[in-house]
Amino acid sequence: MALTGKLKAEVEVKAPADKFFSIVRSESHQIPNATSDKIHNVEMHEGDWEADGSIKLGKYTVGKKTLIQPFLNTKQVEHILYIDFLVFSSVRISENVSETIEAVDDRNKSVTCNALDGNVAKYYKTFKGTVIVTASGQGSLVKWTLIYEKQNQNVPDPKKYLEFTTL
């Protein structure tokens, strides 16, 4: 199993390319206004919204986790303890990330960021995301690319992050 990989996705959005790129490039603190169910907060930690090397902090909800909780109905027969379980699925996972802006290309409407810390850093040695925005009819075509290196072979591919970008 390879420890490095690349995942890609494309999604069409209703916003014009210039407007969508502007939000990704220099107004990411506005993203929670449109997607508060996924992205809860984006703030500048160091630098400014447009400079390469600036560090942003983000809080978001991604993926789903199945929670299993013991139910109150338990009984013991001989040496065996029987416990009824309630299973709660669809519990969203809250995460955070600290990322640096690696490169901005205004001409090609692309932004590349590297994750420095947070939940992804627990599982991936490197985690880089690139967004490229192009005009498409009345809206835009947004291409997302994730390049990563896992901490070890037991770490899954970061598909949940790519799915997060396309919902």
C-alpha positions as CSV (number, residue, x, y, z in Angstrom):
1,M,0.0,0.0,0.0
2,A,1.5,3.4,-1.1
3,L,1.9,6.0,1.6
4,T,1.7,8.9,-0.9
5,G,-1.1,9.8,-3.1
6,K,-3.1,12.3,-5.0
7,L,-6.9,12.7,-5.1
8,K,-8.8,15.0,-7.5
9,A,-12.4,16.2,-7.8
10,E,-14.3,18.7,-9.8
11,V,-17.5,20.5,-8.8
12,E,-19.6,23.2,-10.6
13,V,-20.7,26.2,-8.5
14,K,-23.1,28.9,-9.3
15,A,-20.8,31.8,-8.5
16,P,-18.8,33.4,-11.3
17,A,-15.1,32.3,-11.4
18,D,-13.7,35.7,-10.4
19,K,-16.0,35.9,-7.3
20,F,-15.4,32.3,-6.2
21,F,-11.6,32.7,-6.7
22,S,-11.6,36.0,-4.7
23,I,-13.3,34.2,-1.8
24,V,-10.8,31.3,-1.8
25,R,-7.9,33.6,-2.3
26,S,-8.4,36.5,0.1
27,E,-11.8,36.3,1.7
28,S,-11.9,32.8,3.2
29,H,-13.1,34.3,6.5
30,Q,-16.4,34.7,4.6
31,I,-16.8,31.0,3.7
32,P,-18.6,30.2,7.0
33,N,-21.4,32.6,6.0
34,A,-22.2,30.3,3.0
35,T,-21.3,26.9,4.5
36,S,-21.8,27.2,8.2
37,D,-22.8,23.5,8.4
38,K,-19.4,22.5,7.2
39,I,-16.9,25.4,7.9
40,H,-17.5,27.1,11.2
41,N,-14.6,29.5,11.4
42,V,-11.6,30.7,9.4
43,E,-9.3,33.3,10.9
44,M,-5.9,34.7,10.2
45,H,-3.2,33.6,12.6
46,E,-0.1,35.1,11.0
47,G,0.3,37.4,8.0
48,D,-2.6,38.6,5.9
49,W,-5.3,37.1,3.8
50,E,-3.4,37.4,0.5
51,A,0.3,36.9,1.3
52,D,2.2,33.6,0.6
53,G,3.3,32.1,3.9
54,S,0.4,33.5,5.8
55,I,-1.1,31.1,8.3
56,K,-4.9,30.5,8.6
57,L,-6.8,28.6,11.3
58,G,-10.0,26.8,10.3
59,K,-12.6,24.9,12.2
60,Y,-14.8,22.6,10.2
61,T,-17.0,19.5,10.3
62,V,-16.2,16.6,8.0
63,G,-17.1,13.0,7.5
64,K,-19.3,10.8,9.7
65,K,-18.5,8.6,12.6
66,T,-20.6,5.8,14.0
67,L,-21.0,6.0,17.8
68,I,-22.0,3.0,19.8
69,Q,-23.3,3.6,23.3
70,P,-24.3,1.1,25.9
71,F,-28.0,1.1,26.5
72,L,-29.4,0.9,30.0
73,N,-30.7,-2.6,29.5
74,T,-28.0,-5.1,30.7
75,K,-28.3,-8.5,32.2
76,Q,-25.9,-11.2,33.3
77,V,-26.5,-14.9,32.8
78,E,-23.9,-17.1,34.4
79,H,-20.6,-15.5,33.5
80,I,-21.8,-13.7,30.4
81,L,-22.8,-10.0,30.5
82,Y,-25.3,-9.0,27.9
83,I,-25.5,-5.4,27.0
84,D,-27.9,-3.8,24.6
85,F,-26.4,-1.1,22.4
86,L,-27.8,2.0,20.8
87,V,-26.1,2.8,17.6
88,F,-26.0,6.5,16.6
89,S,-24.7,7.0,13.0
90,S,-24.4,10.2,11.1
91,V,-22.5,12.0,13.8
92,R,-20.4,14.6,12.2
93,I,-16.8,15.0,13.2
94,S,-15.5,18.4,14.2
95,E,-11.9,19.1,13.3
96,N,-9.5,22.0,13.0
97,V,-6.5,22.8,10.7
98,S,-3.7,25.3,10.6
99,E,-2.6,25.9,7.1
100,T,-0.1,28.1,5.2
101,I,-0.7,29.7,1.8
102,E,2.0,28.2,-0.3
103,A,1.2,29.8,-3.7
104,V,-1.4,32.0,-5.3
105,D,-1.6,32.3,-9.1
106,D,-4.0,35.1,-10.0
107,R,-3.7,34.5,-13.7
108,N,-4.8,30.8,-13.5
109,K,-7.0,31.4,-10.5
110,S,-5.3,28.8,-8.3
111,V,-4.4,28.7,-4.6
112,T,-2.3,26.0,-2.9
113,C,-2.2,25.5,0.8
114,N,-0.2,23.2,3.1
115,A,-1.6,21.8,6.4
116,L,0.8,22.6,9.2
117,D,-1.1,21.3,12.3
118,G,-4.5,20.1,13.4
119,N,-6.4,16.8,12.8
120,V,-4.9,16.1,9.3
121,A,-1.4,16.4,10.8
122,K,-2.1,13.4,13.1
123,Y,-2.5,11.1,10.1
124,Y,-0.6,12.7,7.3
125,K,3.1,13.8,7.1
126,T,2.2,16.1,4.3
127,F,-1.2,17.4,3.2
128,K,-1.4,19.9,0.4
129,G,-4.5,21.2,-1.3
130,T,-4.8,23.1,-4.5
131,V,-7.9,24.8,-5.8
132,I,-8.2,25.9,-9.5
133,V,-11.2,28.0,-10.6
134,T,-12.3,28.4,-14.2
135,A,-15.3,30.0,-15.8
136,S,-18.1,27.6,-16.8
137,G,-21.2,29.1,-18.3
138,Q,-22.9,31.3,-15.7
139,G,-20.8,29.8,-12.9
140,S,-17.5,28.1,-12.3
141,L,-15.8,24.8,-12.5
142,V,-13.7,24.2,-9.3
143,K,-10.9,21.6,-9.4
144,W,-9.6,20.3,-6.1
145,T,-6.4,18.4,-5.8
146,L,-5.1,16.8,-2.5
147,I,-1.5,15.6,-2.4
148,Y,-0.6,13.7,0.8
149,E,1.8,11.3,2.5
150,K,0.3,9.1,5.2
151,Q,2.0,8.7,8.6
152,N,1.8,4.9,8.2
153,Q,0.1,2.2,6.1
154,N,-2.9,2.0,8.5
155,V,-4.0,5.5,7.7
156,P,-6.8,5.6,5.1
157,D,-6.7,7.8,1.9
158,P,-8.1,11.2,2.8
159,K,-11.3,10.7,0.7
160,K,-13.5,12.3,3.3
161,Y,-11.7,15.6,2.8
162,L,-12.2,15.5,-1.0
163,E,-15.8,14.5,-0.5
164,F,-16.2,17.5,1.9
165,T,-15.1,19.9,-0.9
166,T,-17.7,18.6,-3.4
167,L,-20.8,18.5,-1.3
